[in-house]
Structure formats: C-alpha cells, structure tokens
Amino acid sequence: MAGRPKQSPDAARSRTRPVAGRKPLTGLVAVVAGATRGAGRGIARALGEAGATVYCTGRSVRGNRSPYNRPETVDETAEMISSVGGSAIALRVDHTVEREVEEVFGRVVRERGRLDILVNSIAGEDRLMAQWCSFWKTDLKNAETALRQSLVSHIITAKHAAPYMIRNRSGLIVEVTENDVLSAGGNPVTQAVKLALKGLALNMAAELRPYGVSAVAITPGFLRSETMLERFGVTEETWREGTKKDKNFLESESPLFVGRAVAALAGDPAILERSGQLLSSWELGREYRFTDADGRRPDWGAIKIDFSRHPAELLQLLRTGSEIQLRWLSQLTRKTKHFLGQLPR
C-alpha cells in the first residue's frame, strides 16, 4: 500500500497474528461505499480499528432512511468507529447518481490529500434481488432498477475512485460479492450481479496493474448481518441460539470478520500479487491469523456443511451446476492459455 516499505515476497507471505494495539493502516484514507449495515459496516469498522480514516457512505442517514426503511445508518457506523478511538466521517451518497459520487471523492481528496482504499459493498442485500426461482419464472419488472443499484453503482464508484489512486500509483479497490465460486443463488438478476462483481475486479486488475493499484473481490462466509440475525430471531449476543434452526449457523461470522480480512489485505505490501483474485474471509483468516470479535476464527470452507434442510431438487441443481462450471473452467483455462501464447511478447 501507499507509503509502505517494500518487503521480499517470502517475508510478505509470512503472516502472523496482528500485534495488539498496532494500527497498520494509520495514515491511510478509505471510502466504504455501502457502510450502513452488513459487510459494509463490518469492513468500515475493521479499517477504522486498523488506523485508517474511514468515510462511511450510503443513503441511510439519521432522519432520512433509504428505501429499505431499516434502522441502521452510516452515522451509526461512523460513531461505532469513533467510539473506540478511530477516525470516521459519515456522508449521505446515492451511489447510483454519478454527480454525487464524483463530488464525494473530490471532497475526500480535498480534505485528506489522498485516497488509498475503496470498498464497494453497495446494495449487497437489495430486496429486489431476493427472489429465488428459475429464470423462466423471474419477475423482471424491477430488473433495471436492481441492476443499477447493485452493479452499475459499483462501476460508477470505482470509476471516480481510480484516478486518485492512479495519480498516487497506489491503492486497493475491493468488490464485496457472494460465494467463492462463479455461481450464486437466487434468480438471473442476482446471479448476473454477483458474477459481474467478480469479473469487475478481474478486469479492473489488468487495467490498474501498470499503476501499482490492486483490485480484488471478496466474499464473507455465513454472515451474521443485521437482517440475518432478525431472520433467526437472535442478537449478536445470543446468536448461538440460531443453531437450533440451522446447524451451519455455528460457523457463521460477524461482519467484523470479513472487515478484518479487508484490513489485512490493505496492509499487505504484496497485495499486487493478489490483484484480480476472488478471495474469501475464511481463507484469509487462516493465512493472516486474524480472529472475529469474539476471538473465534470461523472457517466456512473447512466445515462439513449440513444440507439436510435443503430440498433434493435444489441439491441436484447445485451438483449439476458445479459439474458444468468445472467443465467450463477447464475449457476456459485451455483457451486462455492458447490466446496468451498467441500474444506478442
């Protein structure tokens, strides 16, 4: 990251548990777009915890809720960071409105002189994408709105952040997505958005690499967002009671866990080696040795998932989709290697 001394690749890969009280991101400036709740709030908190100055942006502010009409606000997120000694600023921004996005980055750079980290966590739980059904049964009346809120907003935001990072030849853009494989559940709109966010990080990485700027996609595991806690009828203090409804909930993670994954990436001087990759909170937890707020290290990738609550038809669909995806990836690898060999050196 900006201003960090270079380390050898071997030294950079030797990860250790963060030192208590150490703030490795001190002096860096982050914008977390969609910091109102869920993964976005957790990431904003973790970046503040690590010493970064965090601008928390979103549509929900005190006295002016977003169309979701939930109680969480970016003001609360900033206050959470400030209450533990961090530096945070809450700004109301509609990330689908390009003028507003352009203005907020101009403000950040005027006030702080730099931009080091952008996290795109906008509309991760958009209700317009909540429908589960086959593509031929999908209600598409709100499809354009959903795509603009959940995908175009990310492109707009990255577009206006990147020039400041390019100017400084340093920076990190993080796309928050779902699942560490290509597929994601739901309906065609949801699937298109989640896949596109992974591809967006991949494509941005190639364009940004000559300027020393990185882009990655990241997924949390079984996330205990505010919405998920309500669905299980528990709180963050009583969340283990949720295992009575779903055994898998025992391996769930608070939003702070994926936040600490992003903070670890932002502080890694070898981050450019990962640029373009699809990462997960649990794999990064193993590598960087950070823990969740309660001291646990949840590992969604290591458990034997209990699928007993899922209908057989869905399990067969997932199995078929995974088999097709493997063949697709195998063919794509072969074709990409062939194309790479055709390019002049």
Steps between C-alpha positions, in 0.01 A plus 500: 500500500593866473803602698580148619860371476538214256555150634627190331225265376607241758479748785167630379354149497609432857180602675466535872222592740462882514677659796254626763463878478684522169330710232661405168274723288574824685526786250293325234161625379213266413155541351256220582206532264201330655623529859150511644468137609620143440840441343542869418460604864735223616765600248477867593540412867799275437678759284446758774622250759819459294563876498358618168285811471170363371235681302176305548263561210148388419143622467387434858570788736333603820163654414515385136477125455561324171217320315589187702353683802733325742623671818875481431677815375848599388501745794482204740783325318724808528410534868594137564845569356543828687389344831805273501746772408482477122447774244181487292278735301143416392379635166165447330567391142279330244754293309269470200530878446833565331514869592469417872772236478737731316443771760566273796839386370593859424414587859699210645814597309460870580468420870759222528724543197477136399283194445646158579211255531158468342262228612192450284236336721199676351158330500633163610162409647280683251146369541445521126741208466345284772281294268595131470370333185591359160586754233182428305290593803684820594304820557707758307296815559772641731798341324644826362475667840663204674786493251561872539495484880709184537738509205507831313551678835821300549628598156417867557678498835813320379516732197529811717734348760754351261650825360612611847669166561657500154639847571670368815592168334360317801167379632254216545146455368292226663179358352284321756314211339345164589656154483859408413404319181341647188142421586264661748142413583179690445380599156660623175532857628671394823722253317599758238589756768709267717687356202553846350654633822757220490571580135517871573787448745671272249478752217592801714809316624646474150440867423630622836809282526735736307420766759565286807132493597329174601142377470355188659162341565420356841219296649411455865388162627169446678457865596318606815373823351227695675247351259623145562488543877139614471418204278633262765333691783829562685742782578876521467518409870268197471583391145592143599131440567459513123662158469168352612364602160811430294810309614712691248440820695762384751767580239353840419704819524428854609545775240819601680670178385484580128595854602820376658568301183482822297718684754761223477504528121528878515803474725676235292791648300471207258132565421572554130579128473135428585347758270204370303442201724180378664572466872307388807499615861565148631804430281649838588431431867712186480782685326512828691393344833246765597191410703140608528379739769450212746847354444377215279629436150196375306592292196210451262724318253610234749170379642285219374192698403170361619273493192218309671268802492532537122261326260644227280417696185715792612791275592484337157497842338808604697674173412421533129600865496834426668580222254419724204705781654805273534481404133452864407803607703714220357417604145549867586843429649607317184372775272653778709840331495471468122411868462783604731742303283381687193569843648834659406742535789 
